[in-house]
Amino acid sequence: MLGLIKKKNMRTERQKPFTEANYVVVDTELTGLDERRDSIISIGAIKMHGGRIDMGNTFYRLVKPRTKITKESIIVHEITPSEVMGKQEIEKALHDFLLFCGQDIIVGHFTSIDLSFINREAKRAYGSLIQNPVLDTFVIYEWLRTKKQIACPRHYKLYEIAKCLGVPVNGAHNAIIDAFTTAQVFQRLIPMLVEAGIEDIHDLLRVGNPLRGGDRLGVTGEISNF
């Protein structure tokens, strides 16, 4: 019975206007992109309610990585081994991060990359994966381009898309700054989604599902078909 009630409540929740939903925008920095050999070095997140970014409700942790920080990764995130020496183990940071997320919809740019590392740690620590609904801003951006809501050329990188949408970019790069930039990109996309006919959370999750394209499968015009 409880399972049925939960399913019913979830179904009702997803019928609400997506402009009234709670979101948590997430970014990670990693020692590399190999899921088997690399690990998380920092996690950043910021809350949103509808299109409003809650600047007073943020999360940021530097993490002692499980794997060696390479010279190549330092060029990207500029985090050196000395900066994470003595920092939290991933278990504590992950616990705090999951509490911060609650049941909010997770938003990110190429979200499945971040979540593949987060879920690996969640599986190891708790035996289960994160159950939050997930949106990918890149997939949403591409879908809106197919709907002619965005005149920008095709970009993959977060900062290129941000510039195209008029989001200020200062050149700095870390998990919390990237999460904030992603939040601003998502904020710019919301009125375009409304204009394109997206109304409730259910439809938005179908449009922005990271498994429909983006980083894993490549986005094509097929994503425009709900």
N, C-alpha and C positions, 0 to 999 in steps of 0.2 A: 504493500500500500504506500509506504513512504517513497519508494522508487517511482511509483505512478504520480504521486503528488509533485515530486521534484521535476519529472518530465513535463507535467502540466504547467508548473510554474515557469520552467525554462521556456516553454513554448509561448506562454503569455508575455514573458519578459522580452522575447525577441520580436513581438508585435508592436512594441513601443517605438515612438519616433527615435531614429538614431541620433537626432540632435539633442536628445535628453539623456543619452547614455553616458556612463562613466568609463573613461579610458585611462590606461597607463601606457605611456610611450617609453619604449625600452631601447637601449643600445648597450653593446658590450665591446670591450677591447680584448683581443686574444693574442696568444703567443704565435699564432699562425692559423691557417684555415683547415688543417688536416684534423678531422675529428678524432682520429686514433692517436695522434702524436702531440697535439697541441691542447691548450687549456685556457680558461678565463683568467684575465688579469685585472679587469675592472668591470663594474656594472653601473649604469646610470639609468635613471627613470624619472619621469615627471607626470603628474596627474593632469587629466583634462575632464571637464564636464561639458559635454556637447562640444562647442567650438571655443570654450573658454579654457585657456591654459592657466593652471593654478601654480603660479611661480613660488608660492610659499609651501608647496607640497612636493618635494623632490627627494630623490634617493641617490646616493653615490657611495660606492665602496671600491677601494683598491684592495686587491686580493693577492695573497701569496700564491703564485701559480704552481700547478703540479709539475709543469715542464719548464725546460730552460727557455729564457727569453732570448730570442735570436737578434742578431744585428739588423736583419731585415724588418722584423716586427717593430723594433725601436724606432726605425725611420718613420713608421706609420703612426704609432701612438705616443712616441717620445717618453715612454715609461721605462726607466732603467732598473736593473736588478736591485740597486741600493734603495730605490724608492719603495719597493714592496717587501724589503727585508723586515720581518717582524710584523707584517700586516696580518689581517684576519685570514684564517683558512677558509676555503670555499664553503664549507658546511655552515659556518656561522653567517657568512655574508648571504648565502642562499636562503637560509631561514628568515633573515630579516627582509630580504627581497620579496619572498613569497608572502609574508605578512603585509608588506607594503602594497603588493598587487591586489590582494584580496580576491574578489570575483570579477574585477574590472576586465574589460576587453583589452587585450594586449595589442599595441600598435608598434610597428617598427618598419625600417627600410631594409628589404631583403630579410624579413623576420625569421625565416626558417634557419638561417645561418646562426643567428643568436640563440634561437630556441633549441637547436640541435645540441649545442654545448650546455645550455642550461638544463635541458631534459636529461642529458647524460649524467649530470651531477645529481639531479633530482631522483633519477632512477637508482643511482648508487646509494644515495643517502636515505631515501624514503621508499624505494621499491615501486614508485609510480611516476608517471609523467604529469606535467602541468595540464590542467583541464580547462583553463581559460580559453574563451574564443580568441581568435587571432586575426589581425588585419595586416596587410602589407601595403605600404604607401606607394611602392613602385607599381604593384599590380593595379591599384586604384588609379594611379596616374596614367598608366597605359590604357586602361578601360575608358577613361574619360577622353583620351586622345582618339580612340576609335569612335567615340560619340561626338567628336568635333567640339568638345567643350574646352579643350586646351589647344592652343595654336603652336605650342612649343614643339621643337623637334624632339626626336626620341633621345632621351638621356637615360643612363643607368645610375650614374653617381648621384648621391644625395645632394651634394653641394651644387652640382650643375642644375638639377631640378629646382632646388631652392632659389637659385639666381633667376631662373626662368619665371618663377612664380612671384618674384619680388621679395623674397625672404632675405634679410641681411645676412651676409656670410663674412666672418672676420678672419677666416683662415686657420683659426685654432682648431684642434682636433683632439677630443677625448670623449668618453662615454656620455657624460652629462651634457656637454655642449652639443654632441650629435643627437642626443635624445631631444633636446630643446629645439634644434633645427628641424628634426623630423616632426615634432609637435606643430611647429609653425607651418610646415608643408601641409600636414593633415588639415590644419585650420583653414588654409587657403583652398583646399580641395572640397571642403564641406559644402559651401554654397553651389559649387559646380555639380556636386552629387545631387543636391536638391533640385537644381535646374534640369538634371538628366532624368528625374523621376524617381530617385531613390527616396523612400520614405521611412521605412522601419529598419530595425537592427537586423532582422532576418535577411533582407535584401542586400544590405551593406556587407554583411558577412559573406554572402555569395559572391558579390562583386570583388571584394578585397581578400578573398581566401588565398593565402600564399601558395597552396598546392595547385592552384589553377594556372600558375605560370610563374614568371619572375625568375628568381635565382635557381630554381631546380629544373623547370621544364621549358622555360622560354615562353614569353607572352606572344600570343598571336591574336588575330581578329576574333578567334573563337571565344575569347573571354567575354565578348560583348553579349553572348547568348547566355541568359540566366539559366 
